[in-house]
Amino acid sequence: MKQIGWRAAAVAALLGLCFPAAAQIGPSTGIGAVGETAAWEAVKNSDSADSLKAFLDKYPKGANAREARQRYSLAANTMLPAEIQKIDVKFPNDARRIGRSLGALRVVTLDLLVRADGSVDDVDLAKSSGFDAYDKEAQSAARQATLLPAVNRGKPVESRLSYDVSFGLLCNRAAGNHSCDDRRFPTTCSATVCETLLR
């Protein structure tokens, strides 16, 4: 029995070393959910801005981020800007059909009005990507996003948030063979959402 317990502990330690980002899998599920819950229990009643900040640094978009931001803002006597907690951007089918003429990367800049309850009131197009389908998808995703409202000295407040959504389009041989694109397309995709060009 002791050997089984030792192996389980070794596997858990290895998972923690190999997958530290697992703590951000989701607000209430995944490997990191237990770690976040335990960490929150340890600091949730603290008046220490440093411990609350350390928690937020480790779990910036976790299940307890909203309350942690309020407590930190109050303890540090500061204002925190609104943030996107989760956004699901889909790559538009129109872009796949058009292909390379769109270029490798386009960015949409949005201006959001975030209410004190974290809902989005306005989604204005501050800077177009130059392609309607990208602009519309970015706006649609922002309307459905989960946001953390701005917090001023512990109290959620309405504020504006500027947010960039990137769309990347790669050549189908971009991962090594550049003969299809004369090295015009990136070999890695750092965009919010990216699609491989299949022609």
TORNU-473649 format. One record per residue (C-alpha): residue number from 1; residue in three letters; x, y, z. Coordinates in Angstrom, 1 decimal. Each point is the difference from the previous one (the first is absolute). Example, Ala and Ser with C-alpha at 12.3 -4.5 7.8 and 13.67 -1.06 7.14 Angstrom:
! residues 2
<atom><num>1</num><residuo>Ala</residuo><east>12.3</east><north>-4.5</north><up>7.8</up></atom>
<atom><num>2</num><residuo>Ser</residuo><east>1.4</east><north>3.4</north><up>-0.7</up></atom>
//
This chain:
! residues 199
<atom><num>1</num><residuo>Met</residuo><east>0.0</east><north>0.0</north><up>0.0</up></atom>
<atom><num>2</num><residuo>Lys</residuo><east>2.8</east><north>2.4</north><up>0.8</up></atom>
<atom><num>3</num><residuo>Gln</residuo><east>1.5</east><north>-0.6</north><up>-3.4</up></atom>
<atom><num>4</num><residuo>Ile</residuo><east>-3.3</east><north>0.9</north><up>-1.7</up></atom>
<atom><num>5</num><residuo>Gly</residuo><east>-0.3</east><north>3.2</north><up>2.0</up></atom>
<atom><num>6</num><residuo>Trp</residuo><east>3.6</east><north>0.9</north><up>-0.9</up></atom>
<atom><num>7</num><residuo>Arg</residuo><east>-0.7</east><north>-0.5</north><up>-3.7</up></atom>
<atom><num>8</num><residuo>Ala</residuo><east>-3.2</east><north>2.1</north><up>0.1</up></atom>
<atom><num>9</num><residuo>Ala</residuo><east>2.0</east><north>2.8</north><up>1.8</up></atom>
<atom><num>10</num><residuo>Ala</residuo><east>2.7</east><north>-0.2</north><up>-2.7</up></atom>
<atom><num>11</num><residuo>Val</residuo><east>-2.5</east><north>0.2</north><up>-2.8</up></atom>
<atom><num>12</num><residuo>Ala</residuo><east>-1.7</east><north>3.0</north><up>1.6</up></atom>
<atom><num>13</num><residuo>Ala</residuo><east>3.4</east><north>1.7</north><up>0.4</up></atom>
<atom><num>14</num><residuo>Leu</residuo><east>0.9</east><north>-0.7</north><up>-3.6</up></atom>
<atom><num>15</num><residuo>Leu</residuo><east>-3.3</east><north>1.4</north><up>-1.2</up></atom>
<atom><num>16</num><residuo>Gly</residuo><east>0.6</east><north>3.1</north><up>2.0</up></atom>
<atom><num>17</num><residuo>Leu</residuo><east>3.5</east><north>0.5</north><up>-1.5</up></atom>
<atom><num>18</num><residuo>Cys</residuo><east>-1.0</east><north>-0.8</north><up>-3.6</up></atom>
<atom><num>19</num><residuo>Phe</residuo><east>-3.3</east><north>1.7</north><up>-0.2</up></atom>
<atom><num>20</num><residuo>Pro</residuo><east>0.1</east><north>3.2</north><up>2.2</up></atom>
<atom><num>21</num><residuo>Ala</residuo><east>-2.5</east><north>1.6</north><up>-2.4</up></atom>
<atom><num>22</num><residuo>Ala</residuo><east>-2.5</east><north>-2.6</north><up>0.8</up></atom>
<atom><num>23</num><residuo>Ala</residuo><east>-1.1</east><north>2.3</north><up>2.8</up></atom>
<atom><num>24</num><residuo>Gln</residuo><east>-1.7</east><north>2.1</north><up>-2.6</up></atom>
<atom><num>25</num><residuo>Ile</residuo><east>-2.0</east><north>-2.8</north><up>-1.7</up></atom>
<atom><num>26</num><residuo>Gly</residuo><east>-3.2</east><north>1.4</north><up>1.3</up></atom>
<atom><num>27</num><residuo>Pro</residuo><east>-1.7</east><north>1.7</north><up>2.9</up></atom>
<atom><num>28</num><residuo>Ser</residuo><east>-1.4</east><north>-3.2</north><up>1.6</up></atom>
<atom><num>29</num><residuo>Thr</residuo><east>1.6</east><north>-3.0</north><up>-1.8</up></atom>
<atom><num>30</num><residuo>Gly</residuo><east>3.4</east><north>-1.3</north><up>-0.9</up></atom>
<atom><num>31</num><residuo>Ile</residuo><east>3.1</east><north>-0.9</north><up>1.8</up></atom>
<atom><num>32</num><residuo>Gly</residuo><east>0.5</east><north>3.5</north><up>1.4</up></atom>
<atom><num>33</num><residuo>Ala</residuo><east>-3.5</east><north>0.5</north><up>1.5</up></atom>
<atom><num>34</num><residuo>Val</residuo><east>1.0</east><north>-1.7</north><up>3.2</up></atom>
<atom><num>35</num><residuo>Gly</residuo><east>3.2</east><north>2.0</north><up>0.2</up></atom>
<atom><num>36</num><residuo>Glu</residuo><east>-1.9</east><north>3.3</north><up>-0.6</up></atom>
<atom><num>37</num><residuo>Thr</residuo><east>-2.6</east><north>-0.9</north><up>2.6</up></atom>
<atom><num>38</num><residuo>Ala</residuo><east>2.6</east><north>-0.8</north><up>2.7</up></atom>
<atom><num>39</num><residuo>Ala</residuo><east>2.0</east><north>3.2</north><up>-0.9</up></atom>
<atom><num>40</num><residuo>Trp</residuo><east>-3.2</east><north>2.1</north><up>0.2</up></atom>
<atom><num>41</num><residuo>Glu</residuo><east>-1.0</east><north>-1.5</north><up>3.4</up></atom>
<atom><num>42</num><residuo>Ala</residuo><east>3.4</east><north>1.0</north><up>1.3</up></atom>
<atom><num>43</num><residuo>Val</residuo><east>-0.3</east><north>3.6</north><up>-1.0</up></atom>
<atom><num>44</num><residuo>Lys</residuo><east>-3.6</east><north>0.9</north><up>-0.4</up></atom>
<atom><num>45</num><residuo>Asn</residuo><east>-0.3</east><north>1.5</north><up>3.5</up></atom>
<atom><num>46</num><residuo>Ser</residuo><east>3.3</east><north>1.8</north><up>-0.2</up></atom>
<atom><num>47</num><residuo>Asp</residuo><east>0.5</east><north>3.7</north><up>0.1</up></atom>
<atom><num>48</num><residuo>Ser</residuo><east>3.4</east><north>-0.3</north><up>-1.5</up></atom>
<atom><num>49</num><residuo>Ala</residuo><east>0.2</east><north>1.6</north><up>-3.5</up></atom>
<atom><num>50</num><residuo>Asp</residuo><east>3.2</east><north>-2.1</north><up>-0.7</up></atom>
<atom><num>51</num><residuo>Ser</residuo><east>-1.7</east><north>-3.4</north><up>0.6</up></atom>
<atom><num>52</num><residuo>Leu</residuo><east>-3.0</east><north>1.0</north><up>-2.0</up></atom>
<atom><num>53</num><residuo>Lys</residuo><east>2.2</east><north>1.3</north><up>-2.8</up></atom>
<atom><num>54</num><residuo>Ala</residuo><east>2.0</east><north>-3.3</north><up>0.1</up></atom>
<atom><num>55</num><residuo>Phe</residuo><east>-3.2</east><north>-1.9</north><up>-0.4</up></atom>
<atom><num>56</num><residuo>Leu</residuo><east>-1.2</east><north>2.1</north><up>-2.9</up></atom>
<atom><num>57</num><residuo>Asp</residuo><east>3.4</east><north>-0.4</north><up>-1.7</up></atom>
<atom><num>58</num><residuo>Lys</residuo><east>-0.3</east><north>-3.7</north><up>0.2</up></atom>
<atom><num>59</num><residuo>Tyr</residuo><east>-3.8</east><north>-0.3</north><up>-0.9</up></atom>
<atom><num>60</num><residuo>Pro</residuo><east>-0.8</east><north>3.2</north><up>-1.9</up></atom>
<atom><num>61</num><residuo>Lys</residuo><east>-3.0</east><north>-1.4</north><up>-1.7</up></atom>
<atom><num>62</num><residuo>Gly</residuo><east>-1.1</east><north>-2.7</north><up>2.5</up></atom>
<atom><num>63</num><residuo>Ala</residuo><east>-3.3</east><north>-0.6</north><up>1.6</up></atom>
<atom><num>64</num><residuo>Asn</residuo><east>0.8</east><north>2.3</north><up>2.9</up></atom>
<atom><num>65</num><residuo>Ala</residuo><east>1.6</east><north>2.8</north><up>-2.0</up></atom>
<atom><num>66</num><residuo>Arg</residuo><east>-3.0</east><north>2.3</north><up>0.3</up></atom>
<atom><num>67</num><residuo>Glu</residuo><east>0.0</east><north>-0.1</north><up>3.8</up></atom>
<atom><num>68</num><residuo>Ala</residuo><east>3.8</east><north>0.0</north><up>0.3</up></atom>
<atom><num>69</num><residuo>Arg</residuo><east>0.1</east><north>3.1</north><up>-2.2</up></atom>
<atom><num>70</num><residuo>Gln</residuo><east>-2.5</east><north>1.8</north><up>2.2</up></atom>
<atom><num>71</num><residuo>Arg</residuo><east>1.9</east><north>-0.9</north><up>3.2</up></atom>
<atom><num>72</num><residuo>Tyr</residuo><east>3.4</east><north>0.9</north><up>-1.5</up></atom>
<atom><num>73</num><residuo>Ser</residuo><east>-1.3</east><north>3.4</north><up>-1.3</up></atom>
<atom><num>74</num><residuo>Leu</residuo><east>-1.3</east><north>0.8</north><up>3.5</up></atom>
<atom><num>75</num><residuo>Ala</residuo><east>3.1</east><north>-1.2</north><up>1.8</up></atom>
<atom><num>76</num><residuo>Ala</residuo><east>2.3</east><north>1.9</north><up>-2.4</up></atom>
<atom><num>77</num><residuo>Asn</residuo><east>-2.3</east><north>3.0</north><up>-0.2</up></atom>
<atom><num>78</num><residuo>Thr</residuo><east>0.3</east><north>-0.1</north><up>-3.8</up></atom>
<atom><num>79</num><residuo>Met</residuo><east>-2.0</east><north>-0.3</north><up>-3.2</up></atom>
<atom><num>80</num><residuo>Leu</residuo><east>0.2</east><north>-3.1</north><up>-2.2</up></atom>
<atom><num>81</num><residuo>Pro</residuo><east>-1.1</east><north>0.3</north><up>-3.7</up></atom>
<atom><num>82</num><residuo>Ala</residuo><east>-2.6</east><north>-2.3</north><up>-1.5</up></atom>
<atom><num>83</num><residuo>Glu</residuo><east>1.4</east><north>-3.2</north><up>-1.6</up></atom>
<atom><num>84</num><residuo>Ile</residuo><east>-1.3</east><north>-2.7</north><up>-2.3</up></atom>
<atom><num>85</num><residuo>Gln</residuo><east>-0.2</east><north>-3.2</north><up>2.0</up></atom>
<atom><num>86</num><residuo>Lys</residuo><east>-1.0</east><north>-2.3</north><up>-2.9</up></atom>
<atom><num>87</num><residuo>Ile</residuo><east>-0.7</east><north>0.7</north><up>-3.6</up></atom>
<atom><num>88</num><residuo>Asp</residuo><east>-0.7</east><north>-2.6</north><up>-2.8</up></atom>
<atom><num>89</num><residuo>Val</residuo><east>0.9</east><north>1.3</north><up>-3.4</up></atom>
<atom><num>90</num><residuo>Lys</residuo><east>-0.8</east><north>-2.1</north><up>-3.0</up></atom>
<atom><num>91</num><residuo>Phe</residuo><east>1.8</east><north>0.2</north><up>-3.3</up></atom>
<atom><num>92</num><residuo>Pro</residuo><east>-2.5</east><north>1.3</north><up>-2.7</up></atom>
<atom><num>93</num><residuo>Asn</residuo><east>-0.6</east><north>-2.4</north><up>-2.9</up></atom>
<atom><num>94</num><residuo>Asp</residuo><east>0.1</east><north>2.9</north><up>-2.5</up></atom>
<atom><num>95</num><residuo>Ala</residuo><east>3.7</east><north>0.5</north><up>0.9</up></atom>
<atom><num>96</num><residuo>Arg</residuo><east>0.8</east><north>-3.7</north><up>-0.9</up></atom>
<atom><num>97</num><residuo>Arg</residuo><east>-1.7</east><north>0.4</north><up>-3.4</up></atom>
<atom><num>98</num><residuo>Ile</residuo><east>1.8</east><north>3.2</north><up>-0.8</up></atom>
<atom><num>99</num><residuo>Gly</residuo><east>3.4</east><north>-1.3</north><up>1.0</up></atom>
<atom><num>100</num><residuo>Arg</residuo><east>3.4</east><north>1.7</north><up>-0.3</up></atom>
<atom><num>101</num><residuo>Ser</residuo><east>-1.1</east><north>3.3</north><up>-1.3</up></atom>
<atom><num>102</num><residuo>Leu</residuo><east>-1.0</east><north>0.9</north><up>3.6</up></atom>
<atom><num>103</num><residuo>Gly</residuo><east>3.6</east><north>-0.1</north><up>1.1</up></atom>
<atom><num>104</num><residuo>Ala</residuo><east>1.5</east><north>-1.9</north><up>2.9</up></atom>
<atom><num>105</num><residuo>Leu</residuo><east>-1.4</east><north>2.0</north><up>2.9</up></atom>
<atom><num>106</num><residuo>Arg</residuo><east>-2.7</east><north>2.6</north><up>0.6</up></atom>
<atom><num>107</num><residuo>Val</residuo><east>-1.0</east><north>1.6</north><up>3.3</up></atom>
<atom><num>108</num><residuo>Val</residuo><east>-3.3</east><north>1.4</north><up>1.0</up></atom>
<atom><num>109</num><residuo>Thr</residuo><east>0.0</east><north>2.6</north><up>2.8</up></atom>
<atom><num>110</num><residuo>Leu</residuo><east>-3.2</east><north>0.2</north><up>2.1</up></atom>
<atom><num>111</num><residuo>Asp</residuo><east>-1.2</east><north>2.6</north><up>2.5</up></atom>
<atom><num>112</num><residuo>Leu</residuo><east>-2.3</east><north>-1.7</north><up>2.6</up></atom>
<atom><num>113</num><residuo>Leu</residuo><east>-2.2</east><north>1.6</north><up>2.6</up></atom>
<atom><num>114</num><residuo>Val</residuo><east>0.2</east><north>-2.4</north><up>3.0</up></atom>
<atom><num>115</num><residuo>Arg</residuo><east>-2.8</east><north>0.4</north><up>2.6</up></atom>
<atom><num>116</num><residuo>Ala</residuo><east>0.7</east><north>-0.4</north><up>3.7</up></atom>
<atom><num>117</num><residuo>Asp</residuo><east>-1.6</east><north>-3.5</north><up>-0.1</up></atom>
<atom><num>118</num><residuo>Gly</residuo><east>2.5</east><north>-1.1</north><up>-2.7</up></atom>
<atom><num>119</num><residuo>Ser</residuo><east>-2.5</east><north>0.1</north><up>-2.9</up></atom>
<atom><num>120</num><residuo>Val</residuo><east>0.8</east><north>1.8</north><up>-3.3</up></atom>
<atom><num>121</num><residuo>Asp</residuo><east>-2.1</east><north>2.9</north><up>-0.9</up></atom>
<atom><num>122</num><residuo>Asp</residuo><east>1.7</east><north>1.3</north><up>-3.1</up></atom>
<atom><num>123</num><residuo>Val</residuo><east>2.4</east><north>-1.7</north><up>-2.5</up></atom>
<atom><num>124</num><residuo>Asp</residuo><east>1.3</east><north>2.7</north><up>-2.3</up></atom>
<atom><num>125</num><residuo>Leu</residuo><east>2.5</east><north>-0.6</north><up>-2.8</up></atom>
<atom><num>126</num><residuo>Ala</residuo><east>2.9</east><north>2.3</north><up>0.9</up></atom>
<atom><num>127</num><residuo>Lys</residuo><east>2.2</east><north>-1.2</north><up>-2.9</up></atom>
<atom><num>128</num><residuo>Ser</residuo><east>-1.0</east><north>-2.3</north><up>-2.8</up></atom>
<atom><num>129</num><residuo>Ser</residuo><east>2.1</east><north>-2.9</north><up>-1.2</up></atom>
<atom><num>130</num><residuo>Gly</residuo><east>-1.1</east><north>0.9</north><up>-3.5</up></atom>
<atom><num>131</num><residuo>Phe</residuo><east>-2.0</east><north>-3.2</north><up>-0.4</up></atom>
<atom><num>132</num><residuo>Asp</residuo><east>-3.7</east><north>0.1</north><up>1.0</up></atom>
<atom><num>133</num><residuo>Ala</residuo><east>-0.2</east><north>-3.6</north><up>1.0</up></atom>
<atom><num>134</num><residuo>Tyr</residuo><east>2.9</east><north>0.4</north><up>2.5</up></atom>
<atom><num>135</num><residuo>Asp</residuo><east>-1.5</east><north>3.2</north><up>1.4</up></atom>
<atom><num>136</num><residuo>Lys</residuo><east>-3.5</east><north>-1.6</north><up>0.5</up></atom>
<atom><num>137</num><residuo>Glu</residuo><east>1.4</east><north>-3.2</north><up>1.6</up></atom>
<atom><num>138</num><residuo>Ala</residuo><east>2.1</east><north>2.0</north><up>2.4</up></atom>
<atom><num>139</num><residuo>Gln</residuo><east>-3.0</east><north>2.1</north><up>1.0</up></atom>
<atom><num>140</num><residuo>Ser</residuo><east>-2.2</east><north>-3.0</north><up>0.4</up></atom>
<atom><num>141</num><residuo>Ala</residuo><east>2.5</east><north>-1.8</north><up>2.2</up></atom>
<atom><num>142</num><residuo>Ala</residuo><east>0.5</east><north>3.1</north><up>2.2</up></atom>
<atom><num>143</num><residuo>Arg</residuo><east>-3.8</east><north>0.2</north><up>0.5</up></atom>
<atom><num>144</num><residuo>Gln</residuo><east>0.0</east><north>-3.6</north><up>1.3</up></atom>
<atom><num>145</num><residuo>Ala</residuo><east>3.3</east><north>0.3</north><up>2.0</up></atom>
<atom><num>146</num><residuo>Thr</residuo><east>0.2</east><north>-0.4</north><up>3.7</up></atom>
<atom><num>147</num><residuo>Leu</residuo><east>1.5</east><north>3.1</north><up>1.5</up></atom>
<atom><num>148</num><residuo>Leu</residuo><east>1.4</east><north>1.1</north><up>3.4</up></atom>
<atom><num>149</num><residuo>Pro</residuo><east>-1.2</east><north>3.6</north><up>0.6</up></atom>
<atom><num>150</num><residuo>Ala</residuo><east>2.2</east><north>2.8</north><up>1.1</up></atom>
<atom><num>151</num><residuo>Val</residuo><east>0.3</east><north>0.3</north><up>3.7</up></atom>
<atom><num>152</num><residuo>Asn</residuo><east>0.7</east><north>3.3</north><up>1.9</up></atom>
<atom><num>153</num><residuo>Arg</residuo><east>0.9</east><north>-0.5</north><up>3.7</up></atom>
<atom><num>154</num><residuo>Gly</residuo><east>-1.9</east><north>-3.2</north><up>0.2</up></atom>
<atom><num>155</num><residuo>Lys</residuo><east>-3.1</east><north>1.1</north><up>-1.8</up></atom>
<atom><num>156</num><residuo>Pro</residuo><east>-0.8</east><north>-1.2</north><up>-3.6</up></atom>
<atom><num>157</num><residuo>Val</residuo><east>-0.4</east><north>3.0</north><up>-2.4</up></atom>
<atom><num>158</num><residuo>Glu</residuo><east>-1.0</east><north>0.6</north><up>-3.6</up></atom>
<atom><num>159</num><residuo>Ser</residuo><east>3.0</east><north>0.7</north><up>-2.3</up></atom>
<atom><num>160</num><residuo>Arg</residuo><east>1.2</east><north>-0.2</north><up>-3.6</up></atom>
<atom><num>161</num><residuo>Leu</residuo><east>2.4</east><north>-2.7</north><up>-1.2</up></atom>
<atom><num>162</num><residuo>Ser</residuo><east>2.1</east><north>0.0</north><up>-3.2</up></atom>
<atom><num>163</num><residuo>Tyr</residuo><east>0.5</east><north>-3.6</north><up>-1.2</up></atom>
<atom><num>164</num><residuo>Asp</residuo><east>1.8</east><north>-1.4</north><up>-3.1</up></atom>
<atom><num>165</num><residuo>Val</residuo><east>-1.1</east><north>-3.1</north><up>-1.7</up></atom>
<atom><num>166</num><residuo>Ser</residuo><east>2.6</east><north>-1.5</north><up>-2.4</up></atom>
<atom><num>167</num><residuo>Phe</residuo><east>-0.8</east><north>-2.3</north><up>-3.0</up></atom>
<atom><num>168</num><residuo>Gly</residuo><east>2.9</east><north>-2.0</north><up>-1.5</up></atom>
<atom><num>169</num><residuo>Leu</residuo><east>-0.1</east><north>-1.8</north><up>-3.3</up></atom>
<atom><num>170</num><residuo>Leu</residuo><east>2.8</east><north>-2.5</north><up>-0.7</up></atom>
<atom><num>171</num><residuo>Cys</residuo><east>1.1</east><north>-1.7</north><up>-3.2</up></atom>
<atom><num>172</num><residuo>Asn</residuo><east>-0.4</east><north>-3.8</north><up>0.2</up></atom>
<atom><num>173</num><residuo>Arg</residuo><east>3.7</east><north>-0.5</north><up>-0.2</up></atom>
<atom><num>174</num><residuo>Ala</residuo><east>0.9</east><north>2.8</north><up>2.3</up></atom>
<atom><num>175</num><residuo>Ala</residuo><east>1.4</east><north>-2.3</north><up>2.7</up></atom>
<atom><num>176</num><residuo>Gly</residuo><east>3.2</east><north>-0.6</north><up>-2.0</up></atom>
<atom><num>177</num><residuo>Asn</residuo><east>-0.3</east><north>0.2</north><up>-3.7</up></atom>
<atom><num>178</num><residuo>His</residuo><east>-0.3</east><north>3.7</north><up>-1.1</up></atom>
<atom><num>179</num><residuo>Ser</residuo><east>-0.1</east><north>-0.7</north><up>-3.8</up></atom>
<atom><num>180</num><residuo>Cys</residuo><east>-3.8</east><north>0.5</north><up>0.1</up></atom>
<atom><num>181</num><residuo>Asp</residuo><east>0.1</east><north>3.5</north><up>1.4</up></atom>
<atom><num>182</num><residuo>Asp</residuo><east>3.5</east><north>1.6</north><up>-0.7</up></atom>
<atom><num>183</num><residuo>Arg</residuo><east>0.5</east><north>0.3</north><up>3.8</up></atom>
<atom><num>184</num><residuo>Arg</residuo><east>-2.9</east><north>2.6</north><up>0.2</up></atom>
<atom><num>185</num><residuo>Phe</residuo><east>-2.0</east><north>-2.0</north><up>2.6</up></atom>
<atom><num>186</num><residuo>Pro</residuo><east>1.1</east><north>-0.7</north><up>3.6</up></atom>
<atom><num>187</num><residuo>Thr</residuo><east>1.1</east><north>-3.5</north><up>1.0</up></atom>
<atom><num>188</num><residuo>Thr</residuo><east>-1.7</east><north>0.4</north><up>3.4</up></atom>
<atom><num>189</num><residuo>Cys</residuo><east>-3.3</east><north>1.5</north><up>0.8</up></atom>
<atom><num>190</num><residuo>Ser</residuo><east>-0.1</east><north>2.5</north><up>2.9</up></atom>
<atom><num>191</num><residuo>Ala</residuo><east>-3.4</east><north>1.2</north><up>-0.9</up></atom>
<atom><num>192</num><residuo>Thr</residuo><east>-3.1</east><north>-0.4</north><up>2.2</up></atom>
<atom><num>193</num><residuo>Val</residuo><east>-1.4</east><north>-2.3</north><up>-2.7</up></atom>
<atom><num>194</num><residuo>Cys</residuo><east>1.7</east><north>-1.5</north><up>-3.0</up></atom>
<atom><num>195</num><residuo>Glu</residuo><east>-0.9</east><north>-2.3</north><up>-2.9</up></atom>
<atom><num>196</num><residuo>Thr</residuo><east>2.2</east><north>-2.0</north><up>-2.5</up></atom>
<atom><num>197</num><residuo>Leu</residuo><east>-0.4</east><north>0.9</north><up>-3.6</up></atom>
<atom><num>198</num><residuo>Leu</residuo><east>-0.8</east><north>-3.2</north><up>-1.8</up></atom>
<atom><num>199</num><residuo>Arg</residuo><east>0.8</east><north>1.0</north><up>-3.6</up></atom>
//
